Amino acid sequence: MVDDVFLVHAGDDIIYPNHGQCINELITHYYKFKPKAVFLYTESVHPERYGVIVGEEHDGIIYVQDVIEKPLRPPSNRVIVAIYIFDKEIYNALENTKPCKGEHQLTDAIKYLVRRGEEVHAIKVRGKRLDLGTPEYYLEALSIFVEKNR
């Protein structure tokens, strides 16, 4: 029987140079601690462009107290990297949140879990997050790959 746990990976986030290692750490952490959700995070000079994390950090793990999608005034510079592990409870959380502009936000569902008292963790990325979500960032990522592979 499957234990109703799954990984969600947005196509516009890559961790360089150790993408696979970060995913393995995420999986290992999930099976060790069994939070309702666990995802990667990094620090950003432009946190207003991302989902921002509020919580207590200990040894590279944030015990999440809140997440805010693209806040005008970010309460921290710690941001979500869109690679997550969820258990089936995320479906209930999505059903109990309202769509924003016709789209359900994972950050709203994660916030719902936190407010219900569920454990949600964030693990610090080991490496550099490459954001492929805009042409500017995509070009930056390509230049890193080209430079490193010369």
Order of alpha helices (4+ residues) and beta strands (2+ residues): beta-beta-alpha-beta-beta-beta-beta-alpha-alpha-beta-beta-alpha
